[in-house]
Amino acid sequence: MTPNSSPFSPDALPLTPPPDVAVIGSGYWGKNLVRNFYQLGVLNTICDGTKSVREEMNKTYPDIPVTGDVDGILKNKDIQCVVIAAPAVHHFSLAEKALKAGKHVFVEKPLSLNYTEGEKLVRLAAEQNRILFVGHVLNYHAAVIRLKEMIRTGKIGRLQYIYSRRLSLGKIRREENILWSFAPHDISIILSLTGEEPSYVDSVGSNFLHAHIADVTMTNLKFPSGIGGHIFVSWLNPYKEQKLVVVGSSGMLVFDDTEPVETKLVLYPHTINWQNGLPVPNKAQSVPIDIKDIWEEPLKAECKAFLAAVETNTRPLTSGEEGLKVLKVLEISQRSLEQKESVTYHTLPTTPDPVSAVMHPLPASRSYFAHESVVIDKGCEIGSGTKIWHYSHILSRSRIGANCNIGQNVVIGPDAAIGNKCKIQNNVSVYKGVTLEDGVFCGPSMVFTNVYNPRAEIGKMDQVRPTLVKKGATLGANCTIVCGRTIGSYAFIGAGAVVTKDVVDHALMAGNPARQIGWACKCGERVDESTMTCPLCRKKYKLGNAGLIEE
């Protein structure tokens, strides 16, 4: 496929004979997959557990075998691919069996109803060298493909906000709520458009027809780049609405799938002008965007993409890995829905190893706080007044001083040492060999290393180089400290800097590789080098052998 070709264009399909396909589940949605694979000439067998559905399939496709025997399909050597359109509660078990039987698998959304199960499927597909394809059909919609092209070429400027509404009357389910039933498509598209995973998720909903199943949900997303978004879904709406709105700095795009092809995608070249410090909307005439030149039924395009991935053994656009990212957002949204609070995005914990990763019970009399999601291994020492927040993991034999604040998704250890009154922001790993003295600040997502030249296939933990961060130092957001270095007392490492050499006391560092651009006071302000005085607290300094010293 050429870089600019559509993922479902005819030239994407190989010239060799396509593989035989069996569809498991041919009811409400599965019948559409049956129709498309039949039209593509690759349908080998139809499978469904309901007798009336099988009878209907026999009438519609008299030349295709129809069965209720899943095991028979999995044992059939002539069938290379299995398409799963059964209820979502069965997705994992059926996909797992099919992959273990050596089949390529197309599984309808969601990949699973459990993140850990989704991980297992992705891992199993890799082990079996089989394609795992997830049915996020909007990615193969001509309007979405054209929309992505317009965003990529800057037609609406910088992305600012994305929202979607997917509403209808039914189909009402009992094995999953509206979030899991309707939202996967929109989550998939929003993740694809932003090219990143959200840093913040909150979801609210209402249950009307069943005490424990949400019929309406609103999910808010925030991304590290500053892009925001929300997804509103409901199966209790008097009319059907499927709309995606993308807001950029110099225009807006609206994809309305209920409109005819000619007006499914519309550009609104509205802009916001600033006058006297105030934002003023500048409205412009809307422009329908032509998609007829690439139009094809999205589901057929999706089926072609699956066949192409199998024939060429290449990762599809909606791979298992992509489905896992969607599943991650779904599970975090579900957690927010249940807890009725926002959830900072993090790596979902997998099922812990029963020996090494078990959360050991803590004494009731402990003098520090650890959120219930925190894992603390045996042999750790934690000082009084320290707070450890959501989904952090303190590995064995690590020492944390008093009155520290450990943020979310922080990993410490094993054998790491942290002094008193340190503050470690979200998404930081303090590895073996790293020592933080008192009062050290670690900004969000900054990075320590402990092996200078690591390889995945070669164990080098016997080559750990110690890193020392001295009292009061600040390590800015997203900076990197290459192992084996010493960061001097009250040094200030700027955001994104890459430190490759030792840093003297009070040095102000920036860049890649980091270089000294000045001096920092104990209070964090830049020292006036003409007077060697802090402009804020008026402390005076002079040069010493290891950097600045206070007079």
Secondary structure, DSSP 8 states (H G I E B T S, - for coil): --TTS-TT-GGGS-SS----EEEE--STTHHHHHHHHHHTT-EEEEE-S-HHHHHHHHHH-TTS-EES-HHHHHH-TT--EEEE-S-GGGHHHHHHHHHHTT-EEEEESSS-SSHHHHHHHHHHHHHHT--EEEE-GGGG-HHHHHHHHHHHTTTT-SEEEEEEEEEEE----SSS-HHHHHHHHHHHHHHHHHTS--SEEEEEEE-SSBTTB-SEEEEEEE-TTS-EEEEEEESEEEEEEEEEEEEETTEEEEEETTS-GGGSEEEE--EEEEETTEEEEE----EE---GGG---HHHHHHHHHHHHHHHT---TTBHHHHHHHHHHHHHHHHHHHHTS-EE---------TTTS------TT-SSEE-TT-EE-TT-EE-TT-EE-TT-EE-TT-EE-TT-EE-TT-EE-SS-EE-TT-EE-SS-EE-TTEEE-TT-EE-TT-EE-S-SS-BTTB--GGG---EEE-TT-EE-TT-EE-TT-EE-TT-EE-TT-EE-S-B-BTEEEETTTTEEEEEB-TTS-B-BTTTTB-TTT--BEEEETTEEEE-
